[in-house]
Amino acid sequence: MKAAMQAYVDGFNRADPQAIADLYADDATVEDPVGSEVKRGKAAIAAFYKMAVDTGAKLELAAPVRASHGNAAAMAFNVHLNMPEGKARIQVIDVMTFTPDGKFASMQAYWGKTDMVVEP
């Protein structure tokens, strides 16, 4: 699980949405942020990550990836991006569940408005 989540970060930082989508099961879901519309299936997930990497954002782990004794793992990281107001950092925690063959079954991203810091 830790290796798959590191591959997620690496694929994002290479701006490779297909590499990210390939980590997901065909019927997986993405909810980013939690409370937003859920993206279902590889096509929707690939489109979501294409939009995300096209912003030029980069990910930086804030702590080591955490696994579990079950089928889930979590990681805390910062998203660095440029906004019209200046450089921004979003502090995020992603929780992924896994299929028996090691693909992501679901991803939920926990962050809100107060987790975004803009540097003028």
Secondary structure, DSSP 8 states (H G I E B T S, - for coil): -HHHHHHHHHHHHTT-HHHHHTTEEEEEEEESSTTS--EESHHHHHHHHHHHHHTT-EEEESS--B--SSSEEEEEEEEEEEETTEEEEEEEEEEEEE-TTS-EEEEEEE--GGGEEEE-
